[in-house]
Amino acid sequence: MSATRLFSVKLNDGYFMPVLGLGTSAPPEVAKSKVEGAIETAIDVGYRHIDSSCVYLNEEEIGKAIQKKIANGTVKRDDIFFSSKLWLTFFRPKLVQTALEMSLRKLQLSYVDLFLIHFPTALKPGEEIFPKDSHGKIIFDTVDLCSTWEALEKCKEAGLAKSIGVSNFNRRQLEMILNKSGLKYKPVCNQVECHLYLNQSKLLEFCKSKDIVLIAYSALGSDPKKDWVKKDNPVLLEDPVLNAIADKHQRTPAQVALRYQLQRGVVVLAKSFSEKRIQENFQVFDFQLTPEDMKTLDGLNRNIRFLNVTLFADHPDFPFHDEY
């Protein structure tokens, strides 16, 4: 069995997803060349799961890095599990495949391994990422999520995406997809904010019961320099309880935070543009947290979100008004 398969989870459609991935969103001040370099470093270190989205505005650089590593023989395309996401202005069914094809051209790929609905709130189609009216108010669109899902199913059948899933969906929205008439493919995953201060235990339990993988983003906290991150939240990696457990195992707080998710059966994304941290964050497969460690870390949950998406709060499909 290959190392990639060994550290992977089988999805409900039969494909395999590496349990540790590299996130690629970055604040505007991070140079695009730095993103490209981080992808190359990550592949050299051993990462085989790379998570992206068109809204990160760095698909060309990611594509260049992947193609370079394929060209020099470090990896084959089949070794890489690449995920992308459908942005909110492309929810109308006729736009879904077009959006994916645009991303594939930028990435220089013929398919993605995973294509997700990025967030369940449709916005008015257009060139703007956040379309606004003359008063500066976000313009929502009302698109049935089930019709968007059907368009994703067509992308899977066309071979443009091997697997399809969702991101930032609550239980009710997941059930709406699962219970829709004529469902061909259920979501393989739900990618959500998940970390020690927001451990998503109820949503995780529900997803496991439906054979849906939970993928954690912001597992190490999130960079407050990003426009969409709340300011003045506690710094996760400075938590004294986390640091005490890290000291006990002679590990970094980040390694413990990532290992915590893996032991819960969560696929976890780690993001860094530092070569040292990219390497450190991958070193999570050679130690084990004790049941007591896990219980202690469970106790850090505070239901704190780092993601600031209040601009969508009035949308009828806003997911965070529900408990989970």
Backbone bond lengths (Angstrom), bond angles and torsions (degrees), N, CA, C in turn:
res aa  C-N    CA-C-N  psi(-1)  N-CA   C-N-CA  omega(-1)  CA-C   N-CA-C  phi
1 M - - - 1.470 - - 1.526 110.06 -
2 S 1.339 117.04 133.01 1.462 120.68 -179.16 1.518 110.26 -69.91
3 A 1.356 115.75 156.78 1.458 120.27 178.67 1.530 110.61 -61.22
4 T 1.341 116.28 -35.81 1.467 120.00 179.43 1.519 110.37 -62.51
5 R 1.347 117.74 -45.24 1.454 121.49 -179.95 1.530 110.96 -68.34
6 L 1.344 117.07 -36.10 1.460 122.06 -178.65 1.523 111.00 -60.00
7 F 1.334 117.37 -39.83 1.462 121.62 -178.11 1.530 110.30 -103.16
8 S 1.335 115.82 44.52 1.462 121.81 -178.76 1.514 110.12 -129.62
9 V 1.323 115.85 163.03 1.456 122.70 175.73 1.526 107.66 -117.85
10 K 1.327 116.34 141.49 1.455 120.72 178.41 1.512 109.46 -83.15
11 L 1.326 116.35 128.11 1.454 122.12 -179.69 1.524 110.79 -85.20
12 N 1.330 116.20 166.13 1.468 119.23 -175.46 1.524 113.41 -70.89
13 D 1.332 117.97 -6.06 1.472 120.22 175.25 1.533 111.89 -104.84
14 G 1.340 116.08 7.04 1.456 120.39 175.20 1.513 116.03 98.15
15 Y 1.334 118.06 -14.93 1.458 120.39 178.07 1.535 109.95 -79.91
16 F 1.333 115.22 165.97 1.463 121.04 -179.38 1.528 109.99 -114.55
17 M 1.336 115.67 139.82 1.462 122.35 178.41 1.531 109.36 -121.23
18 P 1.350 118.48 124.73 1.467 119.61 174.23 1.529 110.93 -58.43
19 V 1.336 116.17 138.74 1.469 119.83 -171.89 1.526 113.01 -78.13
20 L 1.318 118.00 -12.39 1.467 121.67 176.58 1.516 108.49 -122.80
21 G 1.319 116.13 125.11 1.454 120.80 -178.92 1.514 112.37 -125.11
22 L 1.317 115.25 165.44 1.464 121.86 177.29 1.521 108.84 -104.13
23 G 1.332 117.12 122.46 1.457 121.77 173.71 1.517 110.28 -81.43
24 T 1.340 117.07 152.48 1.474 119.63 -173.46 1.521 114.39 -128.15
25 S 1.330 118.58 5.19 1.469 118.42 177.07 1.530 108.65 -71.57
26 A 1.328 116.54 145.97 1.460 120.17 -175.17 1.524 110.43 -147.66
27 P 1.335 117.76 147.34 1.464 120.36 173.32 1.524 110.19 -62.53
28 P 1.341 118.08 156.76 1.469 121.10 -176.81 1.522 113.88 -57.08
29 E 1.335 117.59 -29.46 1.468 118.84 -175.98 1.525 113.09 -76.54
30 V 1.329 117.54 -9.76 1.466 119.77 176.10 1.524 108.73 -79.30
31 A 1.312 116.58 119.74 1.463 121.52 -177.35 1.514 110.51 -62.14
32 K 1.329 116.06 142.55 1.463 120.55 179.09 1.528 111.01 -59.02
33 S 1.323 116.95 -34.56 1.463 120.35 179.27 1.529 111.05 -63.48
34 K 1.328 116.55 -29.02 1.462 120.52 178.67 1.524 110.56 -69.95
35 V 1.335 116.42 -35.77 1.462 120.72 175.87 1.528 109.43 -63.98
36 E 1.331 115.66 -45.33 1.462 120.03 179.32 1.522 110.93 -59.33
37 G 1.322 116.20 -44.10 1.456 120.48 179.38 1.520 112.55 -64.77
38 A 1.346 116.14 -36.49 1.462 120.01 -179.74 1.528 111.11 -66.18
39 I 1.325 116.71 -37.80 1.467 120.22 178.21 1.523 109.90 -64.71
40 E 1.314 116.72 -43.97 1.464 119.96 179.06 1.526 111.04 -61.69
41 T 1.322 116.27 -45.22 1.468 120.44 178.27 1.516 110.95 -60.48
42 A 1.330 116.32 -45.13 1.464 120.91 -177.25 1.527 111.38 -61.74
43 I 1.309 116.51 -42.66 1.473 119.67 179.24 1.527 109.84 -65.02
44 D 1.332 116.98 -40.12 1.467 120.10 177.31 1.531 111.14 -62.28
45 V 1.322 116.18 -38.74 1.468 120.95 -178.99 1.523 111.53 -68.87
46 G 1.338 116.32 -33.84 1.462 119.27 179.30 1.511 115.35 135.75
47 Y 1.333 117.95 -3.96 1.468 119.89 176.99 1.525 109.15 -63.11
48 R 1.322 114.89 136.00 1.463 120.45 177.22 1.534 111.61 -126.72
49 H 1.316 116.84 0.83 1.462 122.72 178.31 1.526 107.49 -117.73
50 I 1.324 116.52 117.69 1.464 122.18 -179.12 1.518 108.33 -123.20
51 D 1.325 115.80 127.25 1.459 121.62 -176.08 1.519 110.18 -111.16
52 S 1.335 116.42 132.51 1.460 120.60 -177.20 1.517 110.82 -144.80
53 S 1.326 114.66 -176.20 1.461 122.80 174.58 1.517 107.82 -163.93
54 C 1.327 115.81 150.34 1.464 118.66 178.41 1.525 111.24 -61.17
55 V 1.329 117.20 -28.91 1.462 120.40 -176.17 1.529 112.16 -73.38
56 Y 1.327 117.91 -11.07 1.460 120.48 176.14 1.531 111.67 -76.95
57 L 1.331 116.14 -14.50 1.470 122.07 174.08 1.527 113.52 60.00
58 N 1.320 116.24 35.11 1.471 118.80 177.93 1.528 111.83 -140.30
59 E 1.322 116.56 25.81 1.465 120.09 -177.33 1.524 112.50 -63.83
60 E 1.327 117.59 -36.88 1.464 119.51 179.78 1.515 110.80 -60.76
61 E 1.339 116.68 -44.08 1.466 120.72 -178.23 1.529 110.87 -67.49
62 I 1.316 116.72 -39.94 1.464 120.27 177.77 1.528 109.75 -62.65
63 G 1.325 115.86 -44.44 1.458 120.18 179.38 1.517 112.48 -60.83
64 K 1.342 116.53 -42.64 1.464 120.56 178.74 1.522 110.94 -60.01
65 A 1.340 116.34 -43.47 1.463 120.48 -178.15 1.524 110.97 -64.56
66 I 1.329 116.59 -44.14 1.466 119.93 179.73 1.526 110.65 -64.10
67 Q 1.335 116.41 -44.81 1.465 119.62 -179.17 1.519 111.72 -63.89
68 K 1.325 116.44 -35.35 1.468 119.80 178.32 1.527 110.59 -63.81
69 K 1.336 116.04 -41.42 1.466 120.02 -178.64 1.529 111.93 -73.84
70 I 1.315 117.19 -27.15 1.460 120.13 173.33 1.532 109.75 -72.50
71 A 1.330 115.32 -42.86 1.464 120.38 -177.39 1.524 112.52 -63.77
72 N 1.337 117.29 -36.52 1.465 118.54 -177.82 1.530 112.94 -89.73
73 G 1.343 115.94 5.48 1.456 120.21 173.31 1.517 115.63 85.50
74 T 1.343 118.11 4.68 1.467 119.95 179.12 1.524 111.03 -63.32
75 V 1.325 116.17 -42.40 1.467 121.70 179.23 1.523 109.75 -140.59
76 K 1.326 115.25 163.87 1.455 122.39 166.49 1.518 107.67 -104.04
77 R 1.327 116.62 161.66 1.468 119.02 -179.97 1.523 110.99 -55.72
78 D 1.329 117.31 -39.45 1.461 120.87 -177.55 1.522 113.18 -66.72
79 D 1.338 116.63 -16.59 1.469 119.66 178.59 1.524 111.95 -76.19
80 I 1.324 116.42 -22.90 1.463 121.66 -174.56 1.519 110.44 -95.22
81 F 1.330 115.82 129.69 1.459 121.65 171.17 1.524 106.47 -101.04
82 F 1.332 115.76 108.27 1.466 120.43 -174.68 1.522 110.50 -112.85
83 S 1.315 116.18 128.47 1.466 120.27 178.83 1.520 110.41 -118.32
84 S 1.332 115.07 144.08 1.455 121.99 175.25 1.523 108.36 -135.72
85 K 1.325 115.89 174.81 1.463 119.75 -173.23 1.523 111.54 -137.17
86 L 1.316 114.29 149.08 1.464 122.60 177.67 1.524 108.99 -85.84
87 W 1.339 115.80 119.69 1.463 118.54 -179.15 1.533 110.71 -76.49
88 L 1.322 115.07 163.11 1.463 122.87 -166.47 1.523 114.40 -69.68
89 T 1.326 117.61 -17.50 1.467 120.56 179.31 1.531 112.42 -87.67
90 F 1.340 117.15 2.20 1.473 121.36 -177.51 1.526 112.43 -117.28
91 F 1.331 117.03 23.89 1.467 120.00 -174.20 1.527 113.62 -75.23
92 R 1.325 117.85 -22.07 1.454 118.14 178.61 1.524 108.05 -63.85
93 P 1.341 116.83 132.00 1.472 120.01 -170.96 1.530 114.80 -50.36
94 K 1.326 117.74 -37.10 1.463 119.97 -177.40 1.525 112.42 -69.13
95 L 1.349 117.63 -14.94 1.455 121.20 -177.23 1.531 113.30 -97.67
96 V 1.327 117.00 -14.68 1.464 120.75 -170.69 1.524 112.12 -62.72
97 Q 1.311 117.93 -52.95 1.462 119.97 -178.51 1.523 111.15 -65.82
98 T 1.329 117.12 -36.49 1.468 120.97 177.40 1.524 110.41 -59.35
99 A 1.337 116.21 -42.97 1.466 120.47 179.64 1.524 110.99 -62.68
100 L 1.318 116.50 -43.87 1.461 119.93 179.47 1.525 111.09 -65.09
101 E 1.317 117.07 -42.31 1.464 120.26 179.44 1.523 111.52 -63.58
102 M 1.331 118.06 -35.99 1.465 121.54 175.84 1.529 110.53 -61.12
103 S 1.334 116.08 -44.38 1.462 120.07 178.76 1.521 111.00 -64.57
104 L 1.316 117.38 -42.84 1.465 120.63 -178.60 1.531 111.40 -61.00
105 R 1.324 116.46 -38.24 1.471 119.28 178.17 1.524 110.45 -63.03
106 K 1.317 116.33 -44.19 1.466 119.94 -179.89 1.522 111.55 -65.86
107 L 1.319 115.77 -36.39 1.459 121.36 -177.74 1.529 113.11 -80.85
108 Q 1.335 116.43 -12.93 1.473 122.34 -174.27 1.531 111.06 59.90
109 L 1.322 115.36 39.59 1.462 121.68 178.76 1.524 109.39 -120.69
110 S 1.319 116.51 154.13 1.462 120.48 177.36 1.521 112.11 -95.16
111 Y 1.340 116.38 -14.34 1.464 120.47 177.07 1.521 108.51 -159.15
112 V 1.326 116.47 160.39 1.460 122.23 168.42 1.524 107.26 -108.77
113 D 1.306 116.19 153.24 1.461 120.07 178.66 1.524 111.13 -78.79
114 L 1.330 116.20 -25.23 1.460 120.64 -178.33 1.521 109.26 -149.10
115 F 1.329 115.51 131.60 1.465 121.43 177.97 1.524 107.71 -125.48
116 L 1.332 115.95 124.07 1.456 122.02 -173.59 1.522 112.18 -116.44
117 I 1.313 116.59 148.06 1.466 121.03 163.28 1.527 105.74 -74.79
118 H 1.325 117.48 118.71 1.468 121.35 -168.44 1.526 112.95 -65.88
119 F 1.318 116.68 -42.59 1.472 122.33 -176.38 1.522 105.32 -159.00
120 P 1.311 119.56 142.42 1.472 119.59 -169.67 1.530 115.59 -81.21
121 T 1.334 118.34 24.43 1.461 120.77 -177.91 1.523 110.01 -117.51
122 A 1.312 117.01 107.69 1.462 121.11 -178.16 1.519 111.02 -73.33
123 L 1.343 115.75 141.35 1.462 122.55 174.46 1.525 108.95 -116.36
124 K 1.314 115.68 161.96 1.461 120.97 -179.68 1.529 109.98 -59.34
125 P 1.333 117.66 131.86 1.474 119.78 178.13 1.523 111.38 -60.38
126 G 1.313 116.04 146.06 1.467 121.16 179.19 1.504 110.47 162.09
127 E 1.317 116.05 -177.15 1.458 120.67 -176.55 1.523 112.72 -81.50
128 E 1.320 117.25 -20.47 1.454 120.38 -179.28 1.524 110.87 -77.49
129 I 1.323 116.45 141.82 1.460 120.85 176.00 1.522 110.01 -67.09
130 F 1.340 115.64 -41.32 1.459 121.55 176.65 1.527 108.21 -122.70
131 P 1.341 118.04 84.58 1.470 120.23 -178.32 1.526 111.15 -62.44
132 K 1.341 115.50 134.58 1.466 120.28 -177.45 1.522 110.31 -129.99
133 D 1.337 115.09 153.36 1.459 119.98 176.68 1.524 109.87 -84.45
134 S 1.322 116.29 -175.09 1.470 120.67 -176.11 1.521 112.75 -65.43
135 H 1.326 116.79 -16.10 1.466 121.14 178.55 1.526 112.37 -97.18
136 G 1.340 115.93 5.20 1.452 120.12 178.55 1.513 114.31 81.32
137 K 1.319 116.82 14.40 1.457 120.94 -179.07 1.530 110.04 -93.95
138 I 1.339 116.38 136.32 1.457 122.05 178.56 1.529 109.70 -58.12
139 I 1.335 116.20 134.27 1.462 120.93 179.75 1.522 109.33 -96.78
140 F 1.315 115.82 111.56 1.459 120.89 179.07 1.522 110.66 -79.67
141 D 1.311 114.59 161.73 1.457 121.92 172.72 1.520 106.79 -128.21
142 T 1.308 117.51 146.02 1.456 120.41 178.59 1.528 108.06 -106.63
143 V 1.320 114.63 101.42 1.460 121.32 179.13 1.521 107.46 -124.14
144 D 1.306 116.55 130.16 1.456 121.05 177.51 1.524 109.21 -63.38
145 L 1.330 116.83 121.70 1.460 120.46 -178.41 1.527 111.90 -60.05
146 C 1.319 116.77 -30.20 1.467 119.10 179.47 1.527 111.26 -67.03
147 S 1.334 117.28 -34.83 1.472 119.20 178.13 1.525 110.63 -70.79
148 T 1.339 116.60 -34.94 1.468 119.80 174.52 1.531 110.14 -64.67
149 W 1.329 115.78 -41.05 1.458 119.72 178.71 1.525 111.17 -61.72
150 E 1.321 116.93 -40.62 1.470 120.25 178.21 1.524 111.03 -60.68
151 A 1.335 116.83 -35.02 1.465 120.27 177.50 1.528 110.80 -68.83
152 L 1.335 117.17 -34.79 1.465 119.98 174.46 1.526 110.56 -65.97
153 E 1.319 116.81 -38.69 1.463 120.00 177.39 1.530 110.67 -59.23
154 K 1.320 116.73 -37.88 1.469 120.40 178.60 1.536 110.73 -67.24
155 C 1.339 117.12 -35.22 1.470 120.24 176.23 1.524 110.64 -63.74
156 K 1.326 116.19 -38.80 1.466 120.36 176.79 1.524 110.22 -64.68
157 E 1.322 116.77 -45.40 1.468 120.33 -179.06 1.527 111.90 -66.30
158 A 1.334 116.56 -27.26 1.464 120.48 178.70 1.529 112.40 -82.07
159 G 1.338 117.30 -4.13 1.453 121.12 179.27 1.517 114.28 81.52
160 L 1.331 117.33 9.69 1.465 120.55 179.82 1.525 111.96 -82.49
161 A 1.331 116.39 -22.07 1.465 122.87 176.61 1.520 107.75 -140.35
162 K 1.319 117.07 127.86 1.468 119.20 178.95 1.519 110.89 -71.81
163 S 1.321 116.29 -43.33 1.461 121.58 -179.19 1.523 108.98 -129.09
164 I 1.327 115.89 156.17 1.469 120.81 179.24 1.526 109.35 -132.71
165 G 1.320 115.03 147.20 1.452 120.23 -177.81 1.515 111.16 -157.07
166 V 1.324 115.12 -166.44 1.464 120.88 -177.14 1.520 109.53 -132.83
167 S 1.305 114.84 168.47 1.456 121.82 178.53 1.527 108.89 -141.85
168 N 1.317 116.26 137.40 1.468 122.45 177.28 1.525 113.24 66.00
169 F 1.309 117.86 25.36 1.461 121.29 176.04 1.529 109.83 -88.47
170 N 1.334 115.60 144.65 1.459 118.99 172.93 1.527 109.84 -91.86
171 R 1.309 116.49 178.44 1.468 120.44 -177.17 1.527 111.20 -59.01
172 R 1.316 116.50 -45.12 1.471 120.18 -177.42 1.522 111.15 -60.66
173 Q 1.324 117.12 -40.89 1.458 120.50 -179.72 1.531 111.57 -70.55
174 L 1.320 117.05 -36.07 1.461 120.16 174.60 1.531 110.49 -62.78
175 E 1.325 115.95 -44.24 1.470 119.52 -179.61 1.520 111.28 -63.78
176 M 1.330 116.81 -33.91 1.460 120.22 178.54 1.534 110.41 -61.75
177 I 1.335 116.72 -42.11 1.467 119.96 176.82 1.531 110.38 -68.56
178 L 1.319 116.59 -46.82 1.463 120.89 -176.56 1.529 112.29 -61.85
179 N 1.322 116.19 -32.37 1.466 120.58 -175.76 1.519 113.80 -97.37
180 K 1.337 117.48 3.20 1.466 119.63 -176.73 1.523 111.33 -66.88
181 S 1.302 115.64 145.90 1.460 121.00 178.51 1.528 109.96 -66.98
182 G 1.316 116.93 133.66 1.465 120.84 176.69 1.506 114.82 78.05
183 L 1.338 117.60 18.29 1.467 120.18 179.30 1.533 110.24 -58.40
184 K 1.333 115.84 127.54 1.464 121.00 178.54 1.523 111.65 -96.82
185 Y 1.321 115.55 -42.69 1.460 120.69 -177.78 1.515 108.91 -136.76
186 K 1.311 117.16 125.40 1.460 119.66 176.76 1.535 109.56 -80.22
187 P 1.304 118.23 156.96 1.472 119.74 177.44 1.524 110.37 -58.89
188 V 1.331 116.15 136.57 1.464 118.87 176.70 1.521 111.08 -81.97
189 C 1.350 116.43 -19.04 1.462 119.09 -174.59 1.516 110.89 -157.38
190 N 1.328 114.10 164.97 1.460 122.76 169.61 1.523 106.10 -133.31
191 Q 1.330 116.72 111.77 1.463 121.19 -179.12 1.525 108.50 -91.70
192 V 1.330 116.67 120.30 1.459 121.27 -174.64 1.526 110.50 -138.67
193 E 1.322 115.11 161.83 1.461 119.61 170.78 1.524 108.11 -63.60
194 C 1.315 116.50 126.82 1.467 119.90 -177.43 1.520 108.69 -155.84
195 H 1.315 115.79 121.32 1.466 121.85 -179.17 1.519 108.63 -158.12
196 L 1.292 117.26 -175.58 1.458 121.13 -174.68 1.533 112.60 -62.86
197 Y 1.331 117.86 -27.88 1.454 120.90 178.73 1.535 112.50 -90.53
198 L 1.317 117.03 -6.86 1.472 123.25 176.71 1.527 106.62 -147.50
199 N 1.345 116.31 79.76 1.468 117.57 -168.17 1.523 114.21 -84.86
200 Q 1.332 117.91 -3.74 1.469 122.07 171.01 1.530 112.28 54.59
201 S 1.329 117.56 37.23 1.465 120.57 -173.42 1.534 112.33 -62.15
202 K 1.324 118.20 -39.15 1.472 120.01 -179.03 1.525 111.36 -71.39
203 L 1.317 116.54 -41.70 1.460 119.81 178.49 1.516 110.25 -66.65
204 L 1.334 117.25 -38.28 1.457 121.47 177.60 1.524 110.83 -61.18
205 E 1.322 116.53 -44.86 1.461 120.83 179.78 1.530 110.79 -61.72
206 F 1.341 116.13 -42.22 1.460 119.63 179.19 1.529 110.83 -64.32
207 C 1.328 116.52 -46.21 1.472 120.07 -178.81 1.522 111.20 -61.28
208 K 1.324 116.93 -42.36 1.465 119.50 178.22 1.525 110.92 -60.50
209 S 1.343 116.86 -37.65 1.464 120.00 -178.52 1.520 112.15 -67.58
210 K 1.343 117.29 -19.52 1.469 122.12 -179.44 1.527 112.25 -108.07
211 D 1.333 117.08 10.21 1.466 122.17 -178.48 1.529 111.29 58.11
212 I 1.327 114.51 42.34 1.467 122.55 175.76 1.527 107.40 -114.69
213 V 1.318 117.31 127.39 1.458 121.61 -179.10 1.529 109.52 -78.26
214 L 1.314 115.82 134.54 1.463 120.32 172.01 1.525 108.15 -91.51
215 I 1.324 116.68 127.58 1.466 122.96 176.60 1.517 108.03 -110.59
216 A 1.319 116.38 128.18 1.462 121.75 -177.00 1.516 111.23 -97.07
217 Y 1.342 116.41 122.73 1.469 119.67 166.38 1.523 108.34 -107.59
218 S 1.316 116.40 165.12 1.476 122.85 -174.09 1.526 111.10 55.87
219 A 1.310 116.97 32.62 1.469 121.04 -177.22 1.523 112.77 -65.43
220 L 1.334 116.51 -19.92 1.468 121.39 179.23 1.525 111.58 -108.24
221 G 1.319 116.67 18.39 1.456 120.33 -169.60 1.512 107.85 91.80
222 S 1.306 118.35 -164.31 1.459 120.26 179.40 1.513 110.54 -150.03
223 D 1.321 114.97 151.21 1.463 122.33 -175.46 1.525 110.12 -71.04
224 P 1.348 118.81 115.96 1.469 120.76 -178.89 1.527 113.99 -65.72
225 K 1.350 117.17 -10.63 1.466 119.22 178.40 1.522 111.64 -75.60
226 K 1.333 116.88 -16.34 1.463 119.52 177.50 1.523 110.23 -70.96
227 D 1.326 115.24 142.78 1.464 120.19 -177.36 1.520 112.29 -62.19
228 W 1.333 116.98 -30.70 1.464 120.25 -173.31 1.532 113.15 -96.61
229 V 1.324 116.82 13.95 1.465 120.59 -179.54 1.524 109.56 -108.19
230 K 1.342 115.85 134.18 1.460 120.98 177.75 1.519 110.15 -64.10
231 K 1.313 114.93 144.08 1.458 120.34 178.68 1.538 109.08 -92.68
232 D 1.316 116.39 162.39 1.463 123.67 172.47 1.526 114.18 67.81
233 N 1.330 118.27 16.23 1.459 119.81 172.58 1.528 109.15 -78.88
234 P 1.333 117.71 156.32 1.469 118.82 175.91 1.525 110.76 -62.51
235 V 1.323 115.91 151.47 1.465 120.97 178.98 1.523 107.95 -84.97
236 L 1.311 116.09 111.91 1.462 121.48 -172.84 1.520 112.67 -56.50
237 L 1.324 116.92 -47.14 1.458 120.32 -173.92 1.532 113.26 -72.70
238 E 1.335 116.91 -5.01 1.466 120.56 175.03 1.522 112.07 -97.60
239 D 1.330 117.58 2.05 1.457 120.73 -178.34 1.531 110.33 -59.27
240 P 1.329 118.31 127.68 1.469 120.15 -175.81 1.530 114.09 -64.77
241 V 1.323 117.61 -33.98 1.462 120.18 178.82 1.529 110.17 -67.24
242 L 1.327 115.68 -45.50 1.468 120.55 176.85 1.523 110.51 -59.51
243 N 1.319 116.67 -43.95 1.462 120.56 -178.27 1.529 112.28 -66.70
244 A 1.328 117.08 -33.75 1.464 120.01 178.38 1.527 110.60 -66.07
245 I 1.340 116.65 -41.30 1.466 119.95 178.08 1.521 110.03 -68.16
246 A 1.329 116.93 -37.83 1.465 120.47 177.76 1.527 110.67 -62.64
247 D 1.330 116.73 -42.86 1.467 120.56 178.57 1.524 110.79 -62.17
248 K 1.346 116.30 -40.32 1.470 120.29 -178.96 1.526 111.55 -60.85
249 H 1.336 115.66 -37.71 1.468 120.36 -177.62 1.527 112.07 -94.19
250 Q 1.342 116.14 -0.10 1.470 121.77 -176.64 1.534 110.15 55.69
251 R 1.322 114.13 49.01 1.456 123.27 179.60 1.520 109.11 -128.61
252 T 1.341 116.36 167.11 1.458 119.50 175.24 1.527 109.07 -80.54
253 P 1.328 118.33 155.80 1.461 120.27 175.46 1.531 111.77 -56.54
254 A 1.333 117.25 -36.78 1.469 120.84 179.10 1.523 110.85 -63.11
255 Q 1.331 116.67 -42.56 1.466 119.68 179.78 1.529 111.12 -62.15
256 V 1.323 117.32 -39.96 1.462 120.66 178.77 1.521 110.75 -68.16
257 A 1.339 117.20 -41.40 1.465 120.54 179.22 1.524 111.45 -62.49
258 L 1.327 116.97 -37.08 1.464 121.06 177.86 1.529 111.27 -73.26
259 R 1.330 115.98 -42.45 1.463 119.98 -179.43 1.534 110.70 -62.75
260 Y 1.315 116.53 -36.87 1.472 121.95 176.87 1.527 110.57 -54.49
261 Q 1.311 116.53 -46.41 1.463 120.03 -179.14 1.525 111.16 -66.43
262 L 1.314 117.02 -43.80 1.462 120.49 -178.84 1.525 111.43 -60.11
263 Q 1.327 117.11 -40.44 1.455 120.12 -179.11 1.526 112.53 -72.40
264 R 1.320 117.84 -16.65 1.466 121.44 175.12 1.529 111.63 -86.97
265 G 1.335 117.22 -4.07 1.453 120.54 -176.74 1.511 113.17 84.76
266 V 1.328 116.61 23.52 1.464 122.50 179.55 1.528 108.79 -102.13
267 V 1.325 117.15 134.15 1.466 121.35 169.67 1.523 106.77 -77.62
268 V 1.307 117.71 134.75 1.467 119.81 -170.39 1.531 111.10 -126.20
269 L 1.331 114.38 139.93 1.459 121.71 176.32 1.519 109.38 -104.65
270 A 1.313 115.78 132.79 1.463 121.48 176.04 1.519 107.95 -119.40
271 K 1.314 116.71 132.60 1.462 119.24 -178.13 1.518 110.37 -122.16
272 S 1.314 115.89 129.71 1.452 121.95 173.41 1.515 107.96 -159.70
273 F 1.323 116.31 151.59 1.458 121.26 174.66 1.523 110.72 -114.01
274 S 1.329 115.00 13.01 1.464 122.38 176.05 1.520 109.07 -98.55
275 E 1.327 117.04 127.41 1.467 120.76 -179.18 1.527 110.87 -57.79
276 K 1.316 116.80 -42.02 1.466 121.22 -178.99 1.524 110.69 -61.60
277 R 1.330 116.78 -46.35 1.471 119.31 -176.95 1.525 111.69 -73.42
278 I 1.322 117.03 -33.94 1.468 119.42 175.82 1.526 109.36 -58.44
279 Q 1.329 116.27 -42.32 1.464 120.49 178.26 1.523 110.99 -67.66
280 E 1.327 117.05 -46.98 1.472 120.54 -178.77 1.521 111.57 -60.29
281 N 1.321 116.37 -42.71 1.462 119.88 -175.91 1.519 113.02 -66.89
282 F 1.330 116.62 -18.84 1.456 119.82 178.35 1.525 112.16 -84.67
283 Q 1.331 116.17 -12.81 1.472 120.91 -176.08 1.535 110.50 -89.95
284 V 1.320 115.30 63.99 1.471 120.46 -175.80 1.529 111.97 -124.88
285 F 1.320 117.00 7.83 1.461 120.10 -176.01 1.531 113.03 -103.82
286 D 1.330 116.87 -0.18 1.469 119.48 -174.56 1.525 112.87 -116.04
287 F 1.344 117.04 20.55 1.463 119.45 172.58 1.522 108.61 -149.06
288 Q 1.323 115.87 164.10 1.458 121.93 -174.38 1.524 109.19 -133.04
289 L 1.323 116.23 133.80 1.455 120.91 171.75 1.529 108.69 -81.80
290 T 1.319 116.80 143.35 1.464 120.67 179.63 1.525 110.11 -77.72
291 P 1.343 117.13 162.28 1.469 119.39 174.48 1.527 112.26 -55.72
292 E 1.329 116.33 -35.14 1.474 119.35 178.18 1.527 111.02 -67.47
293 D 1.345 116.20 -40.31 1.470 120.40 175.43 1.529 110.07 -58.40
294 M 1.319 116.16 -47.54 1.460 120.66 -177.01 1.525 110.97 -61.91
295 K 1.323 116.59 -41.90 1.463 120.30 179.28 1.530 110.84 -64.53
296 T 1.319 115.75 -41.66 1.469 119.93 178.29 1.527 110.95 -62.49
297 L 1.332 116.11 -43.89 1.459 120.36 -179.39 1.535 110.99 -68.60
298 D 1.328 117.19 -35.39 1.470 119.98 173.62 1.527 110.72 -56.37
299 G 1.323 115.69 -35.35 1.467 120.81 -176.85 1.516 114.42 -71.42
300 L 1.347 117.48 -7.29 1.467 120.18 178.80 1.531 112.45 -81.68
301 N 1.326 117.41 -8.76 1.468 120.10 -177.16 1.524 111.23 -57.12
302 R 1.339 116.10 130.78 1.470 121.94 178.57 1.523 111.89 -128.99
303 N 1.326 117.03 2.59 1.472 122.21 -175.41 1.529 111.82 56.40
304 I 1.313 115.36 40.44 1.470 122.39 176.97 1.519 109.33 -95.05
305 R 1.320 116.73 128.34 1.467 121.49 173.83 1.526 109.68 -102.48
306 F 1.329 115.14 133.97 1.461 120.20 171.89 1.525 110.53 -85.45
307 L 1.335 116.50 -29.54 1.461 121.02 -177.63 1.525 110.08 -72.39
308 N 1.322 115.68 126.21 1.467 121.58 -179.81 1.525 108.90 -106.96
309 V 1.341 116.11 100.90 1.466 120.36 -178.60 1.532 110.15 -126.12
310 T 1.317 115.62 35.89 1.466 119.49 -178.54 1.525 112.34 -64.89
311 L 1.341 117.76 -19.23 1.461 119.69 178.64 1.519 111.63 -66.23
312 F 1.352 117.12 -16.77 1.463 120.79 176.85 1.528 112.44 -100.27
313 A 1.316 117.29 3.76 1.468 120.38 -168.59 1.526 113.71 -62.84
314 D 1.336 117.86 -23.59 1.468 120.50 179.96 1.526 112.86 -89.72
315 H 1.313 116.70 -3.46 1.463 119.38 179.52 1.528 109.46 -70.40
316 P 1.326 118.60 139.51 1.471 120.02 -179.04 1.524 113.84 -61.93
317 D 1.333 118.01 -21.04 1.458 120.70 179.54 1.525 113.24 -102.66
318 F 1.331 116.99 14.88 1.467 119.64 177.85 1.529 108.88 -60.22
319 P 1.348 118.31 126.59 1.463 119.67 -168.62 1.527 116.26 -86.32
320 F 1.332 117.95 -16.69 1.456 118.85 -167.43 1.522 115.09 -94.75
321 H 1.336 116.46 8.05 1.459 118.25 172.97 1.533 110.79 -77.23
322 D 1.339 115.66 -26.52 1.471 120.59 177.16 1.530 109.29 -76.90
323 E 1.333 115.66 159.28 1.461 119.55 179.47 1.526 110.90 -60.85
324 Y 1.320 116.64 -42.61 1.471 121.28 178.47 1.513 108.94 -161.66
